[in-house]
Every structure is written in C-alpha cells, then in structure tokens.
C-alpha cells in the first residue's frame, strides 16, 4: 500500500484556512515543520486505499493558497 508524503510552503496568514480545509480529510495527517522560517513548511501524510484520491482532492482544495509547488513523495512498505 503506497504512502504519500506531500510538503509545501504556506504563508502563515493562510494557516486557519489550511486547517479548516484539512479538517474535511480526517484520514490525512497534517504536520508543520518545527522551527522553520517563514513561510513555514507543511506536510500531509496520506495512507490507505484512498491515499491517491485524498491527495488529489486536498491539492485541489488548497490551490491558490500554497506558496510554490507541492512536492509529492511516494513510499511503499519494505
């Protein structure tokens, strides 16, 4: 089962909106990089059979809020 790790920059002024949107995806873990400079780096972790679908849906919902590209890394269990 593939796990997706997605990271991107998001201006602090959009934090409340990000959390509001992410709350619609309870299966996704949302993390913020500790001690990061501005704008901070955020990470989404998508696991399970709907990982690809939730990643696409969340990317679409966050379009226009993110500063720069979304980086998607795919991992498989060893």
C-alpha positions as CSV (number, residue, x, y, z in Angstrom):
1,X,0.0,0.0,0.0
2,X,1.5,3.3,-1.1
3,X,2.0,6.1,1.4
4,X,2.2,9.7,0.1
5,X,4.2,12.4,1.8
6,X,3.4,15.9,0.5
7,X,5.2,19.0,1.5
8,X,4.9,22.7,0.6
9,X,5.2,26.2,1.8
10,X,2.2,28.1,3.1
11,X,2.1,31.7,4.3
12,X,1.2,32.0,7.9
13,X,-1.9,34.1,7.1
14,X,-3.4,31.0,5.4
15,X,-2.9,28.7,8.4
16,X,-6.6,28.9,9.6
17,X,-7.9,28.2,6.1
18,X,-5.5,25.3,5.7
19,X,-6.7,23.7,9.0
20,X,-10.3,24.3,8.0
21,X,-9.8,22.5,4.7
22,X,-7.7,19.7,6.2
23,X,-10.4,19.0,8.8
24,X,-12.5,17.7,5.9
25,X,-9.9,15.0,5.4
26,X,-9.7,13.2,8.8
27,X,-7.6,10.3,7.3
28,X,-4.8,12.7,6.4
29,X,-2.2,13.7,9.0
30,X,-1.1,17.4,8.8
31,X,2.2,18.5,10.2
32,X,4.2,21.7,10.4
33,X,8.0,21.7,10.3
34,X,9.4,22.6,13.7
35,X,11.4,25.8,13.8
36,X,11.0,26.5,10.1
37,X,11.5,30.1,8.8
38,X,8.7,32.0,7.1
39,X,6.8,30.8,5.2
40,X,6.7,27.5,7.1
41,X,6.8,24.1,5.5
42,X,3.7,21.9,5.9
43,X,3.4,18.1,5.3
44,X,0.5,16.0,4.6
45,X,0.7,12.2,5.1
46,X,-1.8,10.1,3.1
47,X,-2.0,6.4,4.0
48,X,-4.5,3.8,3.0
49,X,-6.5,2.7,-0.1
50,X,-7.7,6.3,-0.7
51,X,-4.3,7.9,-0.4
52,X,-4.1,9.0,-4.1
53,X,-7.7,10.3,-4.1
54,X,-7.3,12.3,-0.9
55,X,-4.0,13.8,-2.1
56,X,-5.7,15.0,-5.4
57,X,-8.7,16.3,-3.6
58,X,-6.7,18.2,-1.0
59,X,-4.4,19.6,-3.6
60,X,-7.4,21.0,-5.5
61,X,-8.9,22.4,-2.3
62,X,-5.6,24.2,-1.5
63,X,-4.9,25.6,-4.9
64,X,-4.1,29.2,-4.7
65,X,-3.1,29.1,-1.0
66,X,0.3,27.4,-1.4
67,X,3.5,29.3,-2.0
68,X,5.3,27.4,-4.7
69,X,5.0,23.8,-5.7
70,X,3.6,20.8,-3.9
71,X,6.2,18.1,-3.6
72,X,4.8,14.6,-3.6
73,X,6.9,11.6,-2.5
74,X,5.5,8.1,-2.8
75,X,6.8,5.3,-0.5
76,X,6.0,1.6,-0.4
77,X,6.4,-0.7,2.7
78,X,9.7,-2.6,2.7
